[in-house]
């Protein structure tokens, strides 16, 4: 899954298992093929840049995080 798709599928109101699966997919995307750590670092930067450009996504992330840590 590509980053834009991952960002679109974040659902802070999803059931616990779905929230965990979403996080697994995000971390899988960050890891990529796991051959080059610098590629993973670049993907984290890409994620942070994308988040800065999408305040509505940031708001969903905050709700998602609150649900994640409280469950």
PDB file of N, CA, C and O in Angstrom:
ATOM      1  N   UNK A   1       0.853  -1.172   0.000  1.00  0.00           N
ATOM      2  CA  UNK A   1       0.000   0.000   0.000  1.00  0.00           C
ATOM      3  C   UNK A   1       0.900   1.237   0.000  1.00  0.00           C
ATOM      4  O   UNK A   1       1.939   1.258   0.660  1.00  0.00           O
ATOM      5  N   UNK A   2       0.503   2.239  -0.726  1.00  0.00           N
ATOM      6  CA  UNK A   2       1.268   3.478  -0.788  1.00  0.00           C
ATOM      7  C   UNK A   2       0.805   4.441   0.301  1.00  0.00           C
ATOM      8  O   UNK A   2      -0.289   4.298   0.848  1.00  0.00           O
ATOM      9  N   UNK A   3       1.644   5.414   0.604  1.00  0.00           N
ATOM     10  CA  UNK A   3       1.363   6.347   1.693  1.00  0.00           C
ATOM     11  C   UNK A   3       0.022   7.063   1.537  1.00  0.00           C
ATOM     12  O   UNK A   3      -0.738   7.096   2.505  1.00  0.00           O
ATOM     13  N   UNK A   4      -0.314   7.636   0.384  1.00  0.00           N
ATOM     14  CA  UNK A   4      -1.621   8.315   0.297  1.00  0.00           C
ATOM     15  C   UNK A   4      -2.792   7.394   0.655  1.00  0.00           C
ATOM     16  O   UNK A   4      -3.746   7.823   1.305  1.00  0.00           O
ATOM     17  N   UNK A   5      -2.719   6.153   0.237  1.00  0.00           N
ATOM     18  CA  UNK A   5      -3.779   5.192   0.576  1.00  0.00           C
ATOM     19  C   UNK A   5      -3.809   4.923   2.072  1.00  0.00           C
ATOM     20  O   UNK A   5      -4.881   4.850   2.674  1.00  0.00           O
ATOM     21  N   UNK A   6      -2.645   4.776   2.666  1.00  0.00           N
ATOM     22  CA  UNK A   6      -2.585   4.555   4.116  1.00  0.00           C
ATOM     23  C   UNK A   6      -3.192   5.731   4.868  1.00  0.00           C
ATOM     24  O   UNK A   6      -3.963   5.543   5.810  1.00  0.00           O
ATOM     25  N   UNK A   7      -2.845   6.933   4.454  1.00  0.00           N
ATOM     26  CA  UNK A   7      -3.364   8.108   5.143  1.00  0.00           C
ATOM     27  C   UNK A   7      -4.882   8.193   5.003  1.00  0.00           C
ATOM     28  O   UNK A   7      -5.571   8.574   5.950  1.00  0.00           O
ATOM     29  N   UNK A   8      -5.402   7.846   3.843  1.00  0.00           N
ATOM     30  CA  UNK A   8      -6.854   7.890   3.624  1.00  0.00           C
ATOM     31  C   UNK A   8      -7.591   6.853   4.467  1.00  0.00           C
ATOM     32  O   UNK A   8      -8.740   7.075   4.847  1.00  0.00           O
ATOM     33  N   UNK A   9      -6.955   5.737   4.762  1.00  0.00           N
ATOM     34  CA  UNK A   9      -7.660   4.659   5.458  1.00  0.00           C
ATOM     35  C   UNK A   9      -7.583   4.754   6.981  1.00  0.00           C
ATOM     36  O   UNK A   9      -8.166   3.921   7.674  1.00  0.00           O
ATOM     37  N   UNK A  10      -6.888   5.736   7.505  1.00  0.00           N
ATOM     38  CA  UNK A  10      -6.826   5.895   8.965  1.00  0.00           C
ATOM     39  C   UNK A  10      -8.220   6.198   9.506  1.00  0.00           C
ATOM     40  O   UNK A  10      -8.848   7.172   9.092  1.00  0.00           O
ATOM     41  N   UNK A  11      -8.697   5.382  10.412  1.00  0.00           N
ATOM     42  CA  UNK A  11     -10.025   5.558  10.998  1.00  0.00           C
ATOM     43  C   UNK A  11      -9.922   5.463  12.512  1.00  0.00           C
ATOM     44  O   UNK A  11      -9.779   4.371  13.063  1.00  0.00           O
ATOM     45  N   UNK A  12      -9.994   6.614  13.189  1.00  0.00           N
ATOM     46  CA  UNK A  12      -9.868   6.588  14.647  1.00  0.00           C
ATOM     47  C   UNK A  12     -11.031   5.882  15.342  1.00  0.00           C
ATOM     48  O   UNK A  12     -10.935   5.536  16.519  1.00  0.00           O
ATOM     49  N   UNK A  13     -12.128   5.669  14.616  1.00  0.00           N
ATOM     50  CA  UNK A  13     -13.298   5.026  15.215  1.00  0.00           C
ATOM     51  C   UNK A  13     -13.394   3.543  14.850  1.00  0.00           C
ATOM     52  O   UNK A  13     -14.374   2.878  15.185  1.00  0.00           O
ATOM     53  N   UNK A  14     -12.388   3.040  14.174  1.00  0.00           N
ATOM     54  CA  UNK A  14     -12.375   1.623  13.789  1.00  0.00           C
ATOM     55  C   UNK A  14     -12.219   0.755  15.038  1.00  0.00           C
ATOM     56  O   UNK A  14     -11.731   1.222  16.068  1.00  0.00           O
ATOM     57  N   UNK A  15     -12.629  -0.489  14.944  1.00  0.00           N
ATOM     58  CA  UNK A  15     -12.411  -1.411  16.069  1.00  0.00           C
ATOM     59  C   UNK A  15     -10.913  -1.557  16.365  1.00  0.00           C
ATOM     60  O   UNK A  15     -10.064  -1.299  15.512  1.00  0.00           O
ATOM     61  N   UNK A  16     -10.626  -1.969  17.569  1.00  0.00           N
ATOM     62  CA  UNK A  16      -9.245  -2.102  18.033  1.00  0.00           C
ATOM     63  C   UNK A  16      -8.383  -2.910  17.065  1.00  0.00           C
ATOM     64  O   UNK A  16      -7.277  -2.490  16.724  1.00  0.00           O
ATOM     65  N   UNK A  17      -8.871  -4.045  16.627  1.00  0.00           N
ATOM     66  CA  UNK A  17      -8.076  -4.888  15.721  1.00  0.00           C
ATOM     67  C   UNK A  17      -7.758  -4.147  14.430  1.00  0.00           C
ATOM     68  O   UNK A  17      -6.640  -4.249  13.925  1.00  0.00           O
ATOM     69  N   UNK A  18      -8.713  -3.407  13.888  1.00  0.00           N
ATOM     70  CA  UNK A  18      -8.480  -2.655  12.653  1.00  0.00           C
ATOM     71  C   UNK A  18      -7.448  -1.552  12.869  1.00  0.00           C
ATOM     72  O   UNK A  18      -6.624  -1.287  11.993  1.00  0.00           O
ATOM     73  N   UNK A  19      -7.492  -0.916  14.022  1.00  0.00           N
ATOM     74  CA  UNK A  19      -6.492   0.130  14.314  1.00  0.00           C
ATOM     75  C   UNK A  19      -5.104  -0.484  14.391  1.00  0.00           C
ATOM     76  O   UNK A  19      -4.138   0.102  13.902  1.00  0.00           O
ATOM     77  N   UNK A  20      -4.996  -1.656  14.999  1.00  0.00           N
ATOM     78  CA  UNK A  20      -3.696  -2.331  15.066  1.00  0.00           C
ATOM     79  C   UNK A  20      -3.220  -2.746  13.679  1.00  0.00           C
ATOM     80  O   UNK A  20      -2.041  -2.599  13.359  1.00  0.00           O
ATOM     81  N   UNK A  21      -4.121  -3.258  12.860  1.00  0.00           N
ATOM     82  CA  UNK A  21      -3.746  -3.648  11.499  1.00  0.00           C
ATOM     83  C   UNK A  21      -3.290  -2.440  10.688  1.00  0.00           C
ATOM     84  O   UNK A  21      -2.361  -2.544   9.887  1.00  0.00           O
ATOM     85  N   UNK A  22      -3.936  -1.298  10.892  1.00  0.00           N
ATOM     86  CA  UNK A  22      -3.520  -0.087  10.191  1.00  0.00           C
ATOM     87  C   UNK A  22      -2.088   0.279  10.589  1.00  0.00           C
ATOM     88  O   UNK A  22      -1.267   0.602   9.731  1.00  0.00           O
ATOM     89  N   UNK A  23      -1.792   0.228  11.879  1.00  0.00           N
ATOM     90  CA  UNK A  23      -0.448   0.551  12.345  1.00  0.00           C
ATOM     91  C   UNK A  23       0.578  -0.429  11.774  1.00  0.00           C
ATOM     92  O   UNK A  23       1.673  -0.024  11.384  1.00  0.00           O
ATOM     93  N   UNK A  24       0.232  -1.694  11.724  1.00  0.00           N
ATOM     94  CA  UNK A  24       1.133  -2.690  11.134  1.00  0.00           C
ATOM     95  C   UNK A  24       1.419  -2.339   9.678  1.00  0.00           C
ATOM     96  O   UNK A  24       2.564  -2.420   9.234  1.00  0.00           O
ATOM     97  N   UNK A  25       0.389  -1.952   8.934  1.00  0.00           N
ATOM     98  CA  UNK A  25       0.578  -1.573   7.529  1.00  0.00           C
ATOM     99  C   UNK A  25       1.459  -0.337   7.403  1.00  0.00           C
ATOM    100  O   UNK A  25       2.311  -0.271   6.517  1.00  0.00           O
ATOM    101  N   UNK A  26       1.263   0.641   8.284  1.00  0.00           N
ATOM    102  CA  UNK A  26       2.097   1.846   8.241  1.00  0.00           C
ATOM    103  C   UNK A  26       3.558   1.490   8.497  1.00  0.00           C
ATOM    104  O   UNK A  26       4.448   1.961   7.788  1.00  0.00           O
ATOM    105  N   UNK A  27       3.803   0.669   9.499  1.00  0.00           N
ATOM    106  CA  UNK A  27       5.180   0.282   9.809  1.00  0.00           C
ATOM    107  C   UNK A  27       5.776  -0.585   8.708  1.00  0.00           C
ATOM    108  O   UNK A  27       6.975  -0.509   8.441  1.00  0.00           O
ATOM    109  N   UNK A  28       4.961  -1.396   8.075  1.00  0.00           N
ATOM    110  CA  UNK A  28       5.424  -2.186   6.928  1.00  0.00           C
ATOM    111  C   UNK A  28       5.840  -1.249   5.787  1.00  0.00           C
ATOM    112  O   UNK A  28       6.850  -1.476   5.121  1.00  0.00           O
ATOM    113  N   UNK A  29       5.051  -0.203   5.577  1.00  0.00           N
ATOM    114  CA  UNK A  29       5.389   0.786   4.544  1.00  0.00           C
ATOM    115  C   UNK A  29       6.710   1.484   4.893  1.00  0.00           C
ATOM    116  O   UNK A  29       7.565   1.656   4.025  1.00  0.00           O
ATOM    117  N   UNK A  30       6.879   1.881   6.151  1.00  0.00           N
ATOM    118  CA  UNK A  30       8.121   2.540   6.576  1.00  0.00           C
ATOM    119  C   UNK A  30       9.304   1.615   6.345  1.00  0.00           C
ATOM    120  O   UNK A  30      10.338   2.050   5.838  1.00  0.00           O
ATOM    121  N   UNK A  31       9.171   0.365   6.703  1.00  0.00           N
ATOM    122  CA  UNK A  31      10.258  -0.604   6.562  1.00  0.00           C
ATOM    123  C   UNK A  31      10.606  -0.867   5.106  1.00  0.00           C
ATOM    124  O   UNK A  31      11.775  -1.065   4.776  1.00  0.00           O
ATOM    125  N   UNK A  32       9.611  -0.873   4.236  1.00  0.00           N
ATOM    126  CA  UNK A  32       9.864  -1.175   2.830  1.00  0.00           C
ATOM    127  C   UNK A  32      10.459  -2.560   2.682  1.00  0.00           C
ATOM    128  O   UNK A  32       9.981  -3.513   3.298  1.00  0.00           O
ATOM    129  N   UNK A  33      11.505  -2.679   1.867  1.00  0.00           N
ATOM    130  CA  UNK A  33      12.124  -3.998   1.675  1.00  0.00           C
ATOM    131  C   UNK A  33      13.148  -4.325   2.765  1.00  0.00           C
ATOM    132  O   UNK A  33      13.725  -5.412   2.763  1.00  0.00           O
ATOM    133  N   UNK A  34      13.375  -3.395   3.690  1.00  0.00           N
ATOM    134  CA  UNK A  34      14.250  -3.589   4.856  1.00  0.00           C
ATOM    135  C   UNK A  34      15.713  -3.804   4.495  1.00  0.00           C
ATOM    136  O   UNK A  34      16.491  -4.254   5.336  1.00  0.00           O
ATOM    137  N   UNK A  35      16.101  -3.496   3.274  1.00  0.00           N
ATOM    138  CA  UNK A  35      17.497  -3.682   2.877  1.00  0.00           C
ATOM    139  C   UNK A  35      18.351  -2.460   3.181  1.00  0.00           C
ATOM    140  O   UNK A  35      19.558  -2.578   3.395  1.00  0.00           O
ATOM    141  N   UNK A  36      17.726  -1.286   3.201  1.00  0.00           N
ATOM    142  CA  UNK A  36      18.486  -0.051   3.383  1.00  0.00           C
ATOM    143  C   UNK A  36      17.824   0.811   4.456  1.00  0.00           C
ATOM    144  O   UNK A  36      16.739   1.345   4.228  1.00  0.00           O
ATOM    145  N   UNK A  37      18.452   0.955   5.615  1.00  0.00           N
ATOM    146  CA  UNK A  37      17.861   1.767   6.678  1.00  0.00           C
ATOM    147  C   UNK A  37      17.611   3.215   6.250  1.00  0.00           C
ATOM    148  O   UNK A  37      16.663   3.845   6.719  1.00  0.00           O
ATOM    149  N   UNK A  38      18.445   3.735   5.375  1.00  0.00           N
ATOM    150  CA  UNK A  38      18.256   5.118   4.931  1.00  0.00           C
ATOM    151  C   UNK A  38      16.951   5.290   4.156  1.00  0.00           C
ATOM    152  O   UNK A  38      16.338   6.357   4.191  1.00  0.00           O
ATOM    153  N   UNK A  39      16.533   4.249   3.464  1.00  0.00           N
ATOM    154  CA  UNK A  39      15.253   4.303   2.762  1.00  0.00           C
ATOM    155  C   UNK A  39      14.114   4.414   3.768  1.00  0.00           C
ATOM    156  O   UNK A  39      13.154   5.151   3.543  1.00  0.00           O
ATOM    157  N   UNK A  40      14.217   3.694   4.862  1.00  0.00           N
ATOM    158  CA  UNK A  40      13.196   3.782   5.907  1.00  0.00           C
ATOM    159  C   UNK A  40      13.179   5.168   6.535  1.00  0.00           C
ATOM    160  O   UNK A  40      12.111   5.713   6.811  1.00  0.00           O
ATOM    161  N   UNK A  41      14.347   5.735   6.760  1.00  0.00           N
ATOM    162  CA  UNK A  41      14.432   7.095   7.307  1.00  0.00           C
ATOM    163  C   UNK A  41      13.778   8.081   6.343  1.00  0.00           C
ATOM    164  O   UNK A  41      13.045   8.974   6.768  1.00  0.00           O
ATOM    165  N   UNK A  42      14.039   7.922   5.061  1.00  0.00           N
ATOM    166  CA  UNK A  42      13.437   8.801   4.052  1.00  0.00           C
ATOM    167  C   UNK A  42      11.918   8.660   4.049  1.00  0.00           C
ATOM    168  O   UNK A  42      11.200   9.639   3.849  1.00  0.00           O
ATOM    169  N   UNK A  43      11.435   7.450   4.269  1.00  0.00           N
ATOM    170  CA  UNK A  43       9.983   7.239   4.313  1.00  0.00           C
ATOM    171  C   UNK A  43       9.365   7.902   5.543  1.00  0.00           C
ATOM    172  O   UNK A  43       8.254   8.427   5.464  1.00  0.00           O
ATOM    173  N   UNK A  44      10.055   7.886   6.661  1.00  0.00           N
ATOM    174  CA  UNK A  44       9.547   8.587   7.844  1.00  0.00           C
ATOM    175  C   UNK A  44       9.477  10.081   7.552  1.00  0.00           C
ATOM    176  O   UNK A  44       8.507  10.743   7.921  1.00  0.00           O
ATOM    177  N   UNK A  45      10.494  10.608   6.895  1.00  0.00           N
ATOM    178  CA  UNK A  45      10.464  12.032   6.518  1.00  0.00           C
ATOM    179  C   UNK A  45       9.298  12.320   5.577  1.00  0.00           C
ATOM    180  O   UNK A  45       8.618  13.338   5.710  1.00  0.00           O
ATOM    181  N   UNK A  46       9.074  11.419   4.629  1.00  0.00           N
ATOM    182  CA  UNK A  46       7.954  11.577   3.693  1.00  0.00           C
ATOM    183  C   UNK A  46       6.624  11.591   4.448  1.00  0.00           C
ATOM    184  O   UNK A  46       5.738  12.389   4.143  1.00  0.00           O
ATOM    185  N   UNK A  47       6.495  10.712   5.423  1.00  0.00           N
ATOM    186  CA  UNK A  47       5.288  10.671   6.246  1.00  0.00           C
ATOM    187  C   UNK A  47       5.101  11.986   6.989  1.00  0.00           C
ATOM    188  O   UNK A  47       4.007  12.552   6.984  1.00  0.00           O
ATOM    189  N   UNK A  48       6.156  12.475   7.624  1.00  0.00           N
ATOM    190  CA  UNK A  48       6.058  13.723   8.377  1.00  0.00           C
ATOM    191  C   UNK A  48       5.718  14.899   7.469  1.00  0.00           C
ATOM    192  O   UNK A  48       4.923  15.761   7.844  1.00  0.00           O
ATOM    193  N   UNK A  49       6.308  14.942   6.285  1.00  0.00           N
ATOM    194  CA  UNK A  49       5.989  16.007   5.327  1.00  0.00           C
ATOM    195  C   UNK A  49       4.527  15.934   4.905  1.00  0.00           C
ATOM    196  O   UNK A  49       3.848  16.958   4.826  1.00  0.00           O
ATOM    197  N   UNK A  50       4.048  14.738   4.638  1.00  0.00           N
ATOM    198  CA  UNK A  50       2.653  14.567   4.220  1.00  0.00           C
ATOM    199  C   UNK A  50       1.702  15.006   5.325  1.00  0.00           C
ATOM    200  O   UNK A  50       0.677  15.634   5.059  1.00  0.00           O
ATOM    201  N   UNK A  51       2.042  14.678   6.549  1.00  0.00           N
ATOM    202  CA  UNK A  51       1.192  15.036   7.682  1.00  0.00           C
ATOM    203  C   UNK A  51       1.146  16.550   7.869  1.00  0.00           C
ATOM    204  O   UNK A  51       0.091  17.104   8.178  1.00  0.00           O
ATOM    205  N   UNK A  52       2.265  17.214   7.687  1.00  0.00           N
ATOM    206  CA  UNK A  52       2.297  18.671   7.825  1.00  0.00           C
ATOM    207  C   UNK A  52       1.405  19.345   6.796  1.00  0.00           C
ATOM    208  O   UNK A  52       0.838  20.405   7.064  1.00  0.00           O
ATOM    209  N   UNK A  53       1.277  18.739   5.623  1.00  0.00           N
ATOM    210  CA  UNK A  53       0.477  19.318   4.550  1.00  0.00           C
ATOM    211  C   UNK A  53      -1.010  18.998   4.665  1.00  0.00           C
ATOM    212  O   UNK A  53      -1.810  19.503   3.877  1.00  0.00           O
ATOM    213  N   UNK A  54      -1.390  18.170   5.631  1.00  0.00           N
ATOM    214  CA  UNK A  54      -2.784  17.726   5.735  1.00  0.00           C
ATOM    215  C   UNK A  54      -3.305  17.875   7.167  1.00  0.00           C
ATOM    216  O   UNK A  54      -3.330  16.903   7.922  1.00  0.00           O
ATOM    217  N   UNK A  55      -3.719  19.081   7.539  1.00  0.00           N
ATOM    218  CA  UNK A  55      -4.181  19.284   8.918  1.00  0.00           C
ATOM    219  C   UNK A  55      -5.385  18.417   9.290  1.00  0.00           C
ATOM    220  O   UNK A  55      -5.532  18.033  10.450  1.00  0.00           O
ATOM    221  N   UNK A  56      -6.250  18.104   8.315  1.00  0.00           N
ATOM    222  CA  UNK A  56      -7.406  17.254   8.633  1.00  0.00           C
ATOM    223  C   UNK A  56      -6.949  15.838   8.985  1.00  0.00           C
ATOM    224  O   UNK A  56      -7.561  15.177   9.824  1.00  0.00           O
ATOM    225  N   UNK A  57      -5.883  15.378   8.348  1.00  0.00           N
ATOM    226  CA  UNK A  57      -5.353  14.060   8.675  1.00  0.00           C
ATOM    227  C   UNK A  57      -4.721  14.091  10.062  1.00  0.00           C
ATOM    228  O   UNK A  57      -4.861  13.147  10.839  1.00  0.00           O
ATOM    229  N   UNK A  58      -4.026  15.179  10.363  1.00  0.00           N
ATOM    230  CA  UNK A  58      -3.412  15.317  11.692  1.00  0.00           C
ATOM    231  C   UNK A  58      -4.475  15.212  12.772  1.00  0.00           C
ATOM    232  O   UNK A  58      -4.255  14.574  13.801  1.00  0.00           O
ATOM    233  N   UNK A  59      -5.627  15.833  12.546  1.00  0.00           N
ATOM    234  CA  UNK A  59      -6.711  15.765  13.532  1.00  0.00           C
ATOM    235  C   UNK A  59      -7.196  14.324  13.696  1.00  0.00           C
ATOM    236  O   UNK A  59      -7.442  13.875  14.816  1.00  0.00           O
ATOM    237  N   UNK A  60      -7.334  13.597  12.577  1.00  0.00           N
ATOM    238  CA  UNK A  60      -7.729  12.184  12.661  1.00  0.00           C
ATOM    239  C   UNK A  60      -6.670  11.368  13.385  1.00  0.00           C
ATOM    240  O   UNK A  60      -6.998  10.474  14.165  1.00  0.00           O
ATOM    241  N   UNK A  61      -5.390  11.675  13.128  1.00  0.00           N
ATOM    242  CA  UNK A  61      -4.296  10.960  13.797  1.00  0.00           C
ATOM    243  C   UNK A  61      -4.381  11.162  15.309  1.00  0.00           C
ATOM    244  O   UNK A  61      -4.200  10.210  16.069  1.00  0.00           O
ATOM    245  N   UNK A  62      -4.653  12.388  15.753  1.00  0.00           N
ATOM    246  CA  UNK A  62      -4.753  12.651  17.190  1.00  0.00           C
ATOM    247  C   UNK A  62      -5.891  11.828  17.802  1.00  0.00           C
ATOM    248  O   UNK A  62      -5.735  11.245  18.874  1.00  0.00           O
ATOM    249  N   UNK A  63      -7.029  11.786  17.116  1.00  0.00           N
ATOM    250  CA  UNK A  63      -8.136  10.958  17.609  1.00  0.00           C
ATOM    251  C   UNK A  63      -7.749   9.482  17.627  1.00  0.00           C
ATOM    252  O   UNK A  63      -8.046   8.758  18.577  1.00  0.00           O
ATOM    253  N   UNK A  64      -7.073   9.046  16.547  1.00  0.00           N
ATOM    254  CA  UNK A  64      -6.638   7.648  16.460  1.00  0.00           C
ATOM    255  C   UNK A  64      -5.693   7.327  17.615  1.00  0.00           C
ATOM    256  O   UNK A  64      -5.836   6.297  18.274  1.00  0.00           O
ATOM    257  N   UNK A  65      -4.733   8.211  17.856  1.00  0.00           N
ATOM    258  CA  UNK A  65      -3.746   7.978  18.912  1.00  0.00           C
ATOM    259  C   UNK A  65      -4.420   7.910  20.279  1.00  0.00           C
ATOM    260  O   UNK A  65      -4.094   7.044  21.091  1.00  0.00           O
ATOM    261  N   UNK A  66      -5.356   8.817  20.534  1.00  0.00           N
ATOM    262  CA  UNK A  66      -6.068   8.789  21.812  1.00  0.00           C
ATOM    263  C   UNK A  66      -6.800   7.459  21.993  1.00  0.00           C
ATOM    264  O   UNK A  66      -6.771   6.868  23.072  1.00  0.00           O
ATOM    265  N   UNK A  67      -7.452   6.997  20.934  1.00  0.00           N
ATOM    266  CA  UNK A  67      -8.153   5.707  21.010  1.00  0.00           C
ATOM    267  C   UNK A  67      -7.159   4.566  21.192  1.00  0.00           C
ATOM    268  O   UNK A  67      -7.421   3.618  21.933  1.00  0.00           O
ATOM    269  N   UNK A  68      -6.034   4.659  20.521  1.00  0.00           N
ATOM    270  CA  UNK A  68      -5.026   3.594  20.576  1.00  0.00           C
ATOM    271  C   UNK A  68      -4.448   3.448  21.979  1.00  0.00           C
ATOM    272  O   UNK A  68      -4.355   2.333  22.493  1.00  0.00           O
ATOM    273  N   UNK A  69      -4.061   4.547  22.600  1.00  0.00           N
ATOM    274  CA  UNK A  69      -3.417   4.458  23.915  1.00  0.00           C
ATOM    275  C   UNK A  69      -4.415   4.226  25.045  1.00  0.00           C
ATOM    276  O   UNK A  69      -4.027   3.808  26.136  1.00  0.00           O
ATOM    277  N   UNK A  70      -5.691   4.492  24.796  1.00  0.00           N
ATOM    278  CA  UNK A  70      -6.668   4.287  25.867  1.00  0.00           C
ATOM    279  C   UNK A  70      -7.318   2.907  25.808  1.00  0.00           C
ATOM    280  O   UNK A  70      -8.139   2.569  26.661  1.00  0.00           O
ATOM    281  N   UNK A  71      -6.951   2.104  24.796  1.00  0.00           N
ATOM    282  CA  UNK A  71      -7.584   0.776  24.706  1.00  0.00           C
ATOM    283  C   UNK A  71      -6.612  -0.323  25.071  1.00  0.00           C
ATOM    284  O   UNK A  71      -6.973  -1.499  25.049  1.00  0.00           O
TER     285      UNK A  71
END
